Amino acid sequence: MLNEVVADFGYFLTANKECQNSISKGIQPTPPVLRAEPVMRNLDSAFLSSNREGKVKITMDDIEEEVAYWKSAIVCYVLCANPPLAVLEGFARRIWKDKVDKIGMVSYGVFLIRFTSIKDRDDILAGGYIFFNKRPVIMKAWDPNYNVKKEDIRTIPIWIQLEDLELKYWGQKSLFKIVGQLGKPIMVDEVTRERDKLLFPRILIEVSMEQEFPGLIYFENEFGNDVSVVVNYEWKPILCKHCKGMGHSSDDCRKKEAKKQEWVVKGVKKQVPELPKEDADGFQQVVKGWKLKNQQAPAEASISNQYTALQNEEENELQKEEDRVTEEVHEAILTRGGGEPPLNNG
């Protein structure tokens, strides 16, 4: 037995070397495998013993109670959105009221809603599409044999509005023909059907996640003329062309490779800006600093004699002093007997 293992290991080393040669030549190799029965038997016994340690068996009786409890539940999520649990719970209880028994989040953006009865669950699933903030809510009955997760959705319902469409084309037959260019028509809303508001028709259509969503479509009228119609999408899906994910464009995709860093060579001196040139008098123009709000031409310099100016100033001071003394003398004369006599108290 030992010789067989040694021979098989020698075969493995030889085959491994051949694989390396094939890879270097661009040939697809076949990886070597240890084929000695004793080795395989020993590995099998090791794995079997490890799997059997502490192994227990769950029966249908063990899960019967839990399956029966969640049998009236649905799994739901909002397409291209992940609302918080409290927000979605308020939304569900507002539209389904007393039919809702319990709501929980089973994974990020995926919710489990249990209804009071299986009949209520079936009525809701058969009642048509539900929209949260104009986004479709994907719903399906809870199945104990499948993991709860978001499925790979490729077709979804969306509401559209047609602007400036003549009233004679508002019938369901005409509308379904016109919007059939965008997707599969499902229904018109109640306001359009009952002709309560005549601003624009509103139609629910089923579209592909990967299709284009034009803002203008055309049809040929009963006279053979081409008529254009403006299409407003209340909400339309965004599919990333890079990662194939929903809810973001390829420009905002986080899975894109980050921008490569550019290495800057050290030791390169920065360019020193040129100093402003001097004018004819040897002065440099100021390029930085405070700027005057109102730049006015400077006043002409005085060329008068400074000694003359000081002399004039002294003469003015002497004249002011003489005027002040004269005024005090006049005031003393008036208060000491001159002028009008004082009034009597008697």
GIPE-V473571 format. One record per residue. N is the residue number from 0. RES is the residue in one letter. OMEGA is omega in whole degrees, 0 to 359 (none if undefined). NEAR is the number of other C-alpha atoms within 8 Angstrom. D_LAST is the distance of its C-alpha to the last C-alpha in whole Angstrom. Layout:
N&RES&OMEGA&NEAR&D_LAST / N&RES&OMEGA&NEAR&D_LAST
//
This chain:
0&M&180&5&156 / 1&L&179&5&155 / 2&N&180&6&157 / 3&E&179&8&156 / 4&V&179&11&152 / 5&V&180&8&152 / 6&A&180&8&154 / 7&D&179&11&151 / 8&F&175&9&149 / 9&G&176&8&151 / 10&Y&181&8&151 / 11&F&180&11&147 / 12&L&179&8&147 / 13&T&181&8&149 / 14&A&179&10&147 / 15&N&178&10&144 / 16&K&178&8&145 / 17&E&177&8&147 / 18&C&180&11&143 / 19&Q&177&8&141 / 20&N&180&8&144 / 21&S&180&11&143 / 22&I&179&10&140 / 23&S&178&7&140 / 24&K&180&6&142 / 25&G&180&6&140 / 26&I&179&7&142 / 27&Q&184&6&141 / 28&P&172&7&143 / 29&T&184&5&144 / 30&P&180&7&142 / 31&P&181&7&145 / 32&V&174&5&145 / 33&L&188&9&146 / 34&R&182&7&149 / 35&A&183&9&151 / 36&E&179&6&152 / 37&P&179&8&151 / 38&V&180&10&147 / 39&M&181&10&147 / 40&R&179&8&148 / 41&N&178&8&146 / 42&L&179&8&142 / 43&D&182&8&143 / 44&S&179&8&143 / 45&A&180&8&140 / 46&F&181&8&138 / 47&L&181&8&140 / 48&S&180&8&139 / 49&S&181&7&135 / 50&N&185&8&135 / 51&R&182&7&136 / 52&E&178&6&134 / 53&G&183&5&132 / 54&K&177&6&133 / 55&V&181&4&132 / 56&K&176&4&133 / 57&I&181&6&130 / 58&T&178&6&132 / 59&M&178&6&131 / 60&D&181&6&130 / 61&D&184&7&127 / 62&I&186&9&125 / 63&E&183&8&126 / 64&E&181&8&123 / 65&E&178&7&121 / 66&V&179&9&122 / 67&A&182&7&122 / 68&Y&185&7&118 / 69&W&183&9&118 / 70&K&180&9&120 / 71&S&184&13&117 / 72&A&173&13&115 / 73&I&172&12&115 / 74&V&182&13&114 / 75&C&173&12&112 / 76&Y&180&12&109 / 77&V&182&13&107 / 78&L&178&8&109 / 79&C&177&8&107 / 80&A&179&8&104 / 81&N&182&9&104 / 82&P&176&8&101 / 83&P&182&7&100 / 84&L&182&9&101 / 85&A&180&6&98 / 86&V&181&8&98 / 87&L&178&9&102 / 88&E&177&9&102 / 89&G&178&8&99 / 90&F&183&9&100 / 91&A&181&10&104 / 92&R&178&10&102 / 93&R&183&7&100 / 94&I&182&6&103 / 95&W&172&8&106 / 96&K&188&8&104 / 97&D&179&6&106 / 98&K&182&9&109 / 99&V&178&13&108 / 100&D&184&9&108 / 101&K&179&7&108 / 102&I&178&10&107 / 103&G&177&8&107 / 104&M&182&10&108 / 105&V&173&8&111 / 106&S&186&8&110 / 107&Y&178&6&108 / 108&G&181&11&107 / 109&V&187&14&110 / 110&F&177&13&109 / 111&L&182&13&111 / 112&I&179&13&110 / 113&R&179&12&112 / 114&F&185&13&112 / 115&T&180&9&113 / 116&S&177&8&116 / 117&I&179&10&119 / 118&K&177&6&119 / 119&D&178&10&115 / 120&R&181&13&116 / 121&D&179&8&119 / 122&D&180&8&116 / 123&I&179&8&114 / 124&L&180&10&116 / 125&A&185&6&118 / 126&G&178&6&115 / 127&G&185&6&114 / 128&Y&175&7&112 / 129&I&182&6&109 / 130&F&176&8&106 / 131&F&182&9&103 / 132&N&178&4&100 / 133&K&176&9&103 / 134&R&182&12&105 / 135&P&176&13&109 / 136&V&180&12&109 / 137&I&183&8&113 / 138&M&173&9&114 / 139&K&180&8&118 / 140&A&179&10&119 / 141&W&180&11&119 / 142&D&182&6&122 / 143&P&184&6&123 / 144&N&181&4&126 / 145&Y&177&5&124 / 146&N&179&5&121 / 147&V&179&8&117 / 148&K&177&6&116 / 149&K&180&6&115 / 150&E&177&4&118 / 151&D&184&4&119 / 152&I&179&6&118 / 153&R&176&7&119 / 154&T&184&8&118 / 155&I&175&10&115 / 156&P&175&10&113 / 157&I&176&15&110 / 158&W&176&12&108 / 159&I&177&12&108 / 160&Q&179&12&106 / 161&L&182&12&107 / 162&E&173&11&105 / 163&D&176&7&105 / 164&L&181&9&108 / 165&E&187&6&109 / 166&L&183&6&109 / 167&K&179&5&113 / 168&Y&184&8&114 / 169&W&177&11&112 / 170&G&185&7&115 / 171&Q&180&8&116 / 172&K&181&6&120 / 173&S&181&9&118 / 174&L&181&11&115 / 175&F&177&9&118 / 176&K&184&8&120 / 177&I&184&9&117 / 178&V&176&11&116 / 179&G&176&9&119 / 180&Q&183&7&119 / 181&L&182&8&116 / 182&G&182&10&118 / 183&K&179&9&120 / 184&P&180&11&118 / 185&I&182&8&117 / 186&M&169&7&115 / 187&V&181&11&112 / 188&D&186&9&109 / 189&E&180&6&108 / 190&V&178&8&105 / 191&T&182&14&108 / 192&R&181&8&110 / 193&E&179&6&108 / 194&R&180&7&107 / 195&D&177&6&103 / 196&K&186&7&102 / 197&L&179&8&103 / 198&L&180&5&101 / 199&F&173&11&104 / 200&P&183&11&107 / 201&R&187&11&107 / 202&I&175&13&111 / 203&L&180&13&112 / 204&I&176&15&114 / 205&E&185&12&116 / 206&V&176&12&116 / 207&S&179&9&118 / 208&M&188&11&115 / 209&E&183&6&117 / 210&Q&176&6&117 / 211&E&180&4&115 / 212&F&183&6&112 / 213&P&178&6&111 / 214&G&182&7&108 / 215&L&176&8&110 / 216&I&184&10&114 / 217&Y&171&9&116 / 218&F&180&8&118 / 219&E&182&9&120 / 220&N&185&8&119 / 221&E&179&5&121 / 222&F&180&5&122 / 223&G&180&6&123 / 224&N&178&7&119 / 225&D&180&8&118 / 226&V&178&8&114 / 227&S&181&8&112 / 228&V&176&11&110 / 229&V&181&10&107 / 230&V&174&12&107 / 231&N&179&9&105 / 232&Y&178&9&106 / 233&E&172&9&103 / 234&W&176&8&105 / 235&K&185&7&107 / 236&P&176&8&109 / 237&I&182&9&109 / 238&L&180&13&112 / 239&C&180&13&112 / 240&K&181&8&115 / 241&H&182&8&115 / 242&C&181&8&115 / 243&K&178&7&116 / 244&G&182&9&113 / 245&M&174&9&111 / 246&G&178&10&107 / 247&H&180&10&106 / 248&S&180&10&108 / 249&S&178&10&110 / 250&D&182&4&107 / 251&D&184&6&105 / 252&C&180&11&108 / 253&R&183&4&108 / 254&K&177&5&111 / 255&K&178&6&112 / 256&E&179&4&112 / 257&A&179&4&109 / 258&K&181&4&109 / 259&K&179&4&110 / 260&Q&179&4&108 / 261&E&181&4&109 / 262&W&179&4&109 / 263&V&181&4&107 / 264&V&180&5&109 / 265&K&176&4&107 / 266&G&179&4&107 / 267&V&182&5&106 / 268&K&177&4&103 / 269&K&179&4&100 / 270&Q&179&4&100 / 271&V&181&4&97 / 272&P&180&4&95 / 273&E&176&4&95 / 274&L&179&4&92 / 275&P&182&8&90 / 276&K&178&6&91 / 277&E&176&9&90 / 278&D&185&7&88 / 279&A&181&5&89 / 280&D&179&5&86 / 281&G&180&6&87 / 282&F&177&7&85 / 283&Q&180&8&86 / 284&Q&179&7&84 / 285&V&180&6&82 / 286&V&178&5&84 / 287&K&178&4&82 / 288&G&183&5&78 / 289&W&177&4&75 / 290&K&178&4&75 / 291&L&180&5&72 / 292&K&180&4&71 / 293&N&180&4&70 / 294&Q&180&5&73 / 295&Q&179&4&71 / 296&A&181&4&73 / 297&P&180&4&71 / 298&A&180&4&69 / 299&E&181&4&70 / 300&A&179&4&70 / 301&S&181&4&68 / 302&I&181&4&70 / 303&S&181&6&67 / 304&N&181&6&67 / 305&Q&180&6&65 / 306&Y&178&6&64 / 307&T&180&8&62 / 308&A&179&9&60 / 309&L&180&8&59 / 310&Q&178&8&58 / 311&N&182&8&56 / 312&E&179&8&54 / 313&E&178&8&53 / 314&E&179&8&52 / 315&N&180&8&50 / 316&E&178&8&48 / 317&L&181&8&48 / 318&Q&179&8&46 / 319&K&180&8&44 / 320&E&177&8&43 / 321&E&180&8&42 / 322&D&182&8&40 / 323&R&179&8&38 / 324&V&179&8&37 / 325&T&181&8&36 / 326&E&178&8&33 / 327&E&179&8&32 / 328&V&180&8&32 / 329&H&181&8&30 / 330&E&179&8&27 / 331&A&179&8&27 / 332&I&183&10&26 / 333&L&185&9&23 / 334&T&182&8&21 / 335&R&174&6&22 / 336&G&178&7&20 / 337&G&176&8&22 / 338&G&184&7&21 / 339&E&179&4&18 / 340&P&177&6&15 / 341&P&180&4&12 / 342&L&178&4&9 / 343&N&177&4&5 / 344&N&184&3&4 / 345&G&none&2&0
//
